Amino acid sequence: MLDRMILDNLQIQRANRMGIRLSDQELHDALANIARNNSISLSALRDSVESEGTSFRHFREQLRKEIAIKQLQRRSVIRNIVVTDKEVDNFLRSKKGQQMLTPELFVEHLLLPVSSKADGNAQQQAEAKITSLRQSAGRGKSFSQLAQENTASEVVTNDFGWRRTSDMPGIFVEVAASLNKGDISEPIRSDSGFHLIRVKDTRGGVQQSIVETKARHILIKPNAIRSAADSKALIDDIGRQLANGADFAALAKQHSDDPGSALLGGNLDWTKPGQLVPEFQAMMEKTDIQAISPSFETEYGWHILQVLDKRTVDASNDIAKGRARIAIGESKYDDELNRWLQKLRDDAFVEIK
């Protein structure tokens, strides 16, 4: 207990020296989050704390310290964690890595019972019935509605919950793997009857495409001799010149305050979503290819951009490696945290009276 108190005090001292302290608003948000996670109001949380003999003021300050300590730990420990490319590759080849990269499906199931020993006429009737049920489902009816409407046929439904395809009953594995969200399978025959499955939702996995954008821009920044108003007036004048057919590259070389792109006629490399500031990204997304945007402002100043091209690329590999790097880093965190805490204590002069 004493060691824990000493260690907490050392961490609070370090956090204070590093300027880590929660504002009252951040603390209020944390309390509101605790209340929300427990499905109670903030006032009910206060009552619950005080009913256990603890003042709410003390609870608040203790929470403030705990969050500050957590922030200190993450800031201090994460920078010491190194994840190599080889570790990422090994993780992606491991069973755990493969599981992480495999999407989960929420699958609904419908069964039309029919014995495998039924005569030919009964088989044909069942095939016609399951085809009709599939068509009704395709028009928007839920499996549960179909079961309610077809009690005479003893149609039953259930769902498999969230599962990877490898964890599903064997007859559904290949079929489920071929379906996208919202898809309904063709009828599947088994000894118990005819089945339909529908993928209601998906989560996880890394199969993802992104749209990259090739653009050029002109940046006008306020400075010591050009006010914000003058900067806005200049970018608007450039916009008028472009509308009248002026050469974008020439105007970028003449006026742009972005040293990295001005000499290139304003040209930027292909960019992925999230690479640029939100205002710039949003303007690129809503500007058509070869179109010139209106002037807009970011933290860097005033811009005009032209979208030169867009392309869809498979980002699955980058996403997989990113997730693997995070997973490996998290697995190393506890060991690194223990080393950091031990060093913090060893480096401190603790006098116990």
C-alpha positions as CSV (number, residue, x, y, z in Angstrom):
1,M,0.0,0.0,0.0
2,L,2.8,2.4,0.9
3,D,4.7,1.5,-2.2
4,R,1.6,2.3,-4.3
5,M,1.2,5.7,-2.6
6,I,4.8,6.5,-3.1
7,L,4.7,5.5,-6.8
8,D,1.5,7.5,-7.4
9,N,3.0,10.6,-5.8
10,L,6.1,10.3,-7.9
11,Q,4.0,10.1,-11.0
12,I,1.8,13.1,-10.0
13,Q,5.0,15.1,-9.5
14,R,6.3,14.1,-12.9
15,A,3.0,14.9,-14.5
16,N,2.9,18.3,-12.9
17,R,6.5,19.0,-14.2
18,M,5.4,18.0,-17.7
19,G,2.3,20.2,-17.5
20,I,-0.1,17.3,-17.6
21,R,-3.3,18.2,-15.7
22,L,-6.9,17.8,-16.6
23,S,-9.0,20.9,-17.0
24,D,-12.4,21.1,-15.2
25,Q,-14.2,20.5,-18.5
26,E,-12.1,17.4,-19.3
27,L,-12.8,16.1,-15.8
28,H,-16.5,16.8,-16.2
29,D,-16.5,14.9,-19.5
30,A,-14.8,11.9,-17.9
31,L,-17.4,11.9,-15.1
32,A,-20.2,12.1,-17.6
33,N,-18.7,9.2,-19.5
34,I,-18.6,7.1,-16.3
35,A,-22.2,7.9,-15.7
36,R,-23.2,7.1,-19.3
37,N,-21.4,3.7,-19.2
38,N,-23.3,2.8,-16.1
39,S,-26.6,4.0,-17.6
40,I,-27.2,6.6,-14.9
41,S,-27.3,10.4,-14.7
42,L,-24.4,12.5,-13.3
43,S,-26.4,13.4,-10.2
44,A,-27.2,9.6,-9.7
45,L,-23.4,9.0,-9.9
46,R,-22.8,11.6,-7.2
47,D,-25.5,10.0,-5.0
48,S,-23.9,6.6,-5.5
49,V,-20.4,7.8,-4.6
50,E,-21.6,9.6,-1.5
51,S,-23.8,6.7,-0.4
52,E,-20.5,4.7,0.0
53,G,-19.1,7.3,2.4
54,T,-16.9,9.1,-0.1
55,S,-17.3,12.8,-0.8
56,F,-17.9,13.6,-4.5
57,R,-15.2,16.3,-4.3
58,H,-12.6,13.6,-3.2
59,F,-13.9,11.3,-5.9
60,R,-13.4,14.0,-8.6
61,E,-9.9,14.8,-7.5
62,Q,-8.9,11.2,-7.3
63,L,-10.2,10.6,-10.8
64,R,-8.3,13.7,-12.0
65,K,-5.1,12.2,-10.6
66,E,-5.8,8.8,-12.1
67,I,-6.4,10.2,-15.5
68,A,-3.3,12.4,-15.3
69,I,-1.2,9.3,-14.3
70,K,-2.6,7.4,-17.2
71,Q,-1.7,10.2,-19.6
72,L,1.8,10.4,-18.2
73,Q,2.3,6.7,-18.5
74,R,1.2,6.6,-22.1
75,R,3.2,9.6,-23.1
76,S,6.3,8.3,-21.3
77,V,6.1,4.6,-22.3
78,I,4.9,4.6,-25.9
79,R,7.9,6.5,-27.1
80,N,10.1,3.7,-25.8
81,I,8.2,1.0,-27.7
82,V,9.8,0.0,-31.0
83,V,7.9,-2.3,-33.4
84,T,10.1,-3.5,-36.3
85,D,8.9,-4.4,-39.8
86,K,10.0,-8.0,-39.2
87,E,7.8,-8.2,-36.1
88,V,4.9,-6.9,-38.1
89,D,5.4,-9.5,-40.9
90,N,5.7,-12.3,-38.4
91,F,2.6,-11.2,-36.6
92,L,0.6,-11.1,-39.8
93,R,1.7,-14.7,-40.6
94,S,0.7,-15.9,-37.1
95,K,-2.7,-17.5,-36.2
96,K,-3.5,-14.4,-34.0
97,G,-2.7,-12.1,-36.9
98,Q,-4.8,-14.1,-39.4
99,Q,-7.7,-14.0,-37.0
100,M,-7.4,-10.3,-36.5
101,L,-7.5,-9.7,-40.3
102,T,-10.5,-12.0,-40.9
103,P,-13.8,-10.1,-40.9
104,E,-16.7,-11.2,-38.7
105,L,-20.1,-11.6,-40.1
106,F,-23.5,-11.3,-38.4
107,V,-25.5,-13.9,-40.3
108,E,-29.2,-14.6,-40.2
109,H,-30.4,-18.1,-40.9
110,L,-33.7,-19.6,-42.2
111,L,-34.5,-23.3,-42.5
112,L,-37.3,-24.8,-44.4
113,P,-37.5,-28.4,-43.0
114,V,-37.8,-31.2,-45.5
115,S,-36.5,-34.8,-45.0
116,S,-33.8,-36.1,-47.2
117,K,-36.0,-39.1,-47.7
118,A,-39.0,-37.1,-49.0
119,D,-40.4,-38.2,-52.3
120,G,-39.7,-36.3,-55.6
121,N,-43.0,-34.3,-55.4
122,A,-42.3,-33.1,-51.8
123,Q,-38.7,-32.2,-52.9
124,Q,-40.0,-30.1,-55.8
125,Q,-42.6,-28.4,-53.6
126,A,-39.9,-27.5,-51.1
127,E,-37.6,-26.2,-53.8
128,A,-40.4,-24.0,-55.1
129,K,-41.1,-22.8,-51.5
130,I,-37.6,-21.9,-50.6
131,T,-37.2,-20.0,-53.9
132,S,-40.3,-18.1,-53.1
133,L,-39.0,-17.3,-49.6
134,R,-35.7,-16.1,-51.0
135,Q,-37.6,-13.8,-53.4
136,S,-39.6,-12.3,-50.6
137,A,-36.5,-11.8,-48.5
138,G,-34.9,-10.0,-51.5
139,R,-37.9,-7.6,-51.6
140,G,-37.2,-6.6,-48.0
141,K,-38.9,-9.0,-45.7
142,S,-37.0,-10.2,-42.7
143,F,-36.4,-13.8,-42.0
144,S,-38.5,-13.6,-38.8
145,Q,-41.4,-12.1,-40.9
146,L,-41.2,-15.0,-43.3
147,A,-41.2,-17.5,-40.4
148,Q,-44.3,-15.9,-38.9
149,E,-46.1,-16.0,-42.3
150,N,-45.2,-19.6,-43.0
151,T,-45.9,-21.4,-39.8
152,A,-47.6,-24.2,-41.7
153,S,-44.4,-24.9,-43.4
154,E,-42.6,-25.0,-40.1
155,V,-40.1,-22.4,-41.3
156,V,-37.6,-21.6,-38.5
157,T,-35.1,-18.8,-38.1
158,N,-32.2,-17.9,-35.9
159,D,-29.0,-16.0,-36.2
160,F,-25.4,-17.1,-35.7
161,G,-24.3,-13.8,-34.0
162,W,-20.9,-12.4,-34.8
163,R,-18.7,-15.1,-36.2
164,R,-15.8,-15.6,-38.6
165,T,-16.7,-17.8,-41.5
166,S,-14.3,-20.5,-40.2
167,D,-16.4,-20.7,-37.0
168,M,-19.7,-21.3,-38.8
169,P,-21.4,-24.7,-39.5
170,G,-19.5,-26.4,-42.3
171,I,-22.2,-26.2,-44.9
172,F,-22.2,-22.4,-44.7
173,V,-18.5,-21.7,-44.6
174,E,-17.8,-21.2,-48.4
175,V,-21.2,-19.6,-49.0
176,A,-20.9,-17.0,-46.2
177,A,-17.3,-16.1,-47.4
178,S,-18.7,-15.2,-50.8
179,L,-21.4,-12.9,-49.5
180,N,-21.3,-9.1,-48.9
181,K,-23.3,-7.2,-46.4
182,G,-27.1,-7.5,-47.3
183,D,-26.6,-10.5,-49.6
184,I,-28.9,-13.5,-49.4
185,S,-27.5,-16.9,-50.4
186,E,-28.9,-19.3,-52.9
187,P,-30.8,-22.2,-51.2
188,I,-28.5,-24.6,-49.5
189,R,-29.5,-28.2,-49.2
190,S,-28.7,-30.4,-46.1
191,D,-30.2,-33.5,-44.6
192,S,-32.5,-31.3,-42.5
193,G,-33.9,-29.2,-45.3
194,F,-33.3,-26.1,-47.4
195,H,-31.4,-23.1,-45.8
196,L,-31.0,-19.5,-46.6
197,I,-28.4,-17.2,-44.9
198,R,-28.2,-13.4,-45.1
199,V,-25.2,-11.3,-44.0
200,K,-26.9,-8.6,-41.9
201,D,-23.6,-6.8,-41.0
202,T,-19.8,-7.1,-41.1
203,R,-17.1,-5.9,-38.9
204,G,-13.3,-6.1,-38.8
205,G,-11.2,-7.3,-41.6
206,V,-8.9,-5.1,-43.7
207,Q,-10.3,-5.4,-47.2
208,Q,-10.6,-1.7,-48.0
209,S,-10.2,0.6,-50.9
210,I,-9.5,4.3,-50.6
211,V,-9.7,7.2,-53.1
212,E,-6.4,9.0,-53.6
213,T,-6.4,12.5,-55.1
214,K,-3.9,14.3,-57.3
215,A,-4.3,18.1,-57.0
216,R,-2.5,21.4,-57.2
217,H,-3.1,24.5,-55.2
218,I,-2.2,28.1,-54.5
219,L,-1.6,29.2,-51.0
220,I,-1.8,32.8,-49.8
221,K,-0.6,33.4,-46.2
222,P,-1.0,36.6,-44.2
223,N,2.3,38.0,-43.1
224,A,3.9,41.1,-41.7
225,I,3.1,43.2,-44.8
226,R,-0.1,41.5,-45.9
227,S,-3.1,41.4,-43.7
228,A,-5.7,38.6,-43.5
229,A,-8.1,40.8,-45.4
230,D,-5.5,41.5,-48.1
231,S,-4.7,37.8,-48.4
232,K,-8.4,37.0,-48.9
233,A,-8.6,39.7,-51.6
234,L,-5.6,38.4,-53.4
235,I,-6.8,34.8,-53.4
236,D,-10.2,36.0,-54.7
237,D,-8.4,37.9,-57.5
238,I,-6.4,34.8,-58.4
239,G,-9.7,32.9,-58.6
240,R,-11.2,35.4,-61.0
241,Q,-8.1,35.2,-63.2
242,L,-8.4,31.4,-63.3
243,A,-12.0,31.6,-64.2
244,N,-11.0,33.8,-67.1
245,G,-8.6,31.2,-68.4
246,A,-5.3,32.1,-66.7
247,D,-2.6,29.4,-66.4
248,F,-2.8,27.8,-62.9
249,A,0.8,26.7,-62.9
250,A,2.0,30.2,-63.8
251,L,-0.1,31.8,-61.0
252,A,1.1,29.3,-58.5
253,K,4.8,30.0,-59.3
254,Q,4.1,33.7,-59.1
255,H,2.0,33.9,-56.0
256,S,1.9,30.7,-53.9
257,D,3.4,30.8,-50.4
258,D,3.8,27.0,-50.3
259,P,7.5,26.6,-51.0
260,G,7.2,22.8,-51.5
261,S,4.8,23.1,-54.4
262,A,5.1,26.6,-55.8
263,L,8.0,25.8,-58.1
264,L,6.1,22.8,-59.3
265,G,3.2,24.9,-60.4
266,G,1.3,24.1,-57.3
267,N,1.4,20.3,-57.9
268,L,1.0,18.0,-54.9
269,D,1.8,14.3,-54.8
270,W,-1.0,11.7,-54.7
271,T,-2.6,12.1,-51.3
272,K,-4.6,9.6,-49.1
273,P,-7.6,10.6,-47.0
274,G,-6.4,12.1,-43.7
275,Q,-3.0,13.2,-45.0
276,L,-4.0,16.9,-45.3
277,V,-5.8,19.2,-43.0
278,P,-9.6,18.5,-42.8
279,E,-10.7,21.7,-44.7
280,F,-8.3,20.9,-47.6
281,Q,-9.4,17.2,-47.7
282,A,-13.1,18.2,-47.7
283,M,-12.6,20.6,-50.5
284,M,-10.8,18.1,-52.6
285,E,-13.5,15.5,-52.1
286,K,-16.3,17.8,-53.3
287,T,-14.4,19.2,-56.3
288,D,-14.8,17.4,-59.6
289,I,-11.8,16.3,-61.7
290,Q,-10.3,19.3,-63.6
291,A,-12.6,21.7,-61.7
292,I,-11.2,24.6,-59.7
293,S,-12.5,25.2,-56.2
294,P,-13.6,28.4,-54.7
295,S,-11.2,30.0,-52.2
296,F,-11.2,28.5,-48.7
297,E,-9.3,28.9,-45.5
298,T,-7.2,26.5,-43.4
299,E,-4.8,27.1,-40.5
300,Y,-2.1,27.8,-43.1
301,G,-3.9,30.6,-45.0
302,W,-6.2,30.9,-48.0
303,H,-6.2,28.4,-50.8
304,I,-7.5,27.6,-54.3
305,L,-7.1,24.1,-55.6
306,Q,-7.7,22.2,-58.8
307,V,-8.3,18.5,-58.7
308,L,-6.3,16.9,-61.5
309,D,-7.3,13.2,-61.0
310,K,-8.6,10.7,-58.6
311,R,-8.0,7.0,-58.3
312,T,-9.2,4.1,-56.2
313,V,-6.5,2.0,-54.6
314,D,-6.4,-1.1,-52.4
315,A,-5.3,0.0,-49.0
316,S,-5.7,-3.4,-47.4
317,N,-2.0,-4.1,-46.9
318,D,-1.3,-0.7,-45.3
319,I,-4.3,-1.1,-43.0
320,A,-3.2,-4.7,-42.0
321,K,0.3,-3.5,-41.2
322,G,-1.1,-0.6,-39.2
323,R,-3.3,-2.8,-37.1
324,A,-0.5,-5.3,-36.6
325,R,1.8,-2.5,-35.4
326,I,-0.8,-1.3,-32.9
327,A,-1.5,-4.9,-31.6
328,I,2.2,-5.5,-31.1
329,G,2.7,-2.2,-29.4
330,E,-0.1,-2.9,-27.0
331,S,1.3,-6.3,-26.2
332,K,4.6,-4.7,-25.3
333,Y,3.0,-1.9,-23.3
334,D,2.6,-3.6,-20.0
335,D,6.2,-4.9,-19.8
336,E,7.6,-1.5,-20.9
337,L,5.3,0.2,-18.3
338,N,6.6,-2.0,-15.5
339,R,10.2,-1.1,-16.5
340,W,9.4,2.6,-16.6
341,L,7.7,2.5,-13.2
342,Q,10.7,0.6,-11.7
343,K,13.1,3.2,-13.1
344,L,11.0,6.0,-11.9
345,R,11.2,4.7,-8.4
346,D,14.9,3.8,-8.6
347,D,15.7,7.2,-9.7
348,A,13.8,8.9,-7.0
349,F,15.1,9.6,-3.5
350,V,12.4,8.4,-1.2
351,E,12.6,9.2,2.5
352,I,10.2,7.2,4.6
353,K,9.9,8.5,8.2
